[in-house]
Amino acid sequence: MPILCEPANSFSPSSCWNTPHCVKSNVAFTSPNAFAQIADYDGNPADAAFVSQFEPSNAKVANGELQMALVKQNNGAGFGATVIGTRAFQYGTVTAVMRSGCTSGGVVSSFIIRNEKVGDEIDFEFVGADTATVQTNYYWRNQLDYTKMIKSPPLSDTTTNYHTYQIKWTPDSITWVVNGNPFRTVKRSDTWDPAANTFKYPDSESYISVGIWDGGSGAKGTADWAGGAIQWNKQPFVAAVKSISIDCYYNGNETTYVPPGGNNGGASSPTIPSASSTSPSTSSGNSSSGGSSSSSGGGSSNGSGNGNSSSKT
């Protein structure tokens, strides 16, 4: 993905594809253009709305859904999967119909909007320690504050039942919704940090992803949060997604994308929008798990490990 590609560190500055921007879509994983393995992706988002981020890949389409597995490696830890959208997304509504794969403590599943370069994130995360709720959080510029995590109201078992999870993200607020019921809203105006003279509100153009990873092999805080070491006798651990729908806040197409104010939120060159330094009074109202997909819960998003580069404490 362009946001994961660094032209200065590539074979040539033209080695990275241009950033395809958001278009309204309803991606059902019964469609042949819904998913591709990263090795098969040619840079055209019309050919694949989502791609598996890692090789070897533990993601596939089967039985009309996207399936992402966590498998045990020779060293005893798990290697998971992350599937990421091929179009960047800045504000709008994203809806996923899915079930988690967290049938043991230590297994983490996720549905995330994240800018990997800038460190902004909005997430739903599922842990094997609790299959009756989903956790929500957000981060600004990689400042990981786990105290802001809030759980959903009780749900029927998230590992066996498909629920509809939705994130409504605007320049002014984020709302988390499950099965049509909003249960948490964060207002940008409430994220003002006077000491830093900025709003600590995720606002950069990002990518949508879903995944599964091994939290039980992480640092103690991460492992405790995830529910301890994975009980491998309970496998298979498979998270499944039936569909992901995307409704863009800014209209875009294949060739042009200019949101109001001309700010691209940093998808190709990370910046902090000027609004971030406006005071409230003047503003508008895992060495082993692979495929870890979030900074939440101490997870790392580099896919190289078990997501324990910054553990929960």
Disulfide bonds with the S-S distance in Angstrom:
Cys5-Cys16 1.80
Cys22-Cys248 2.04
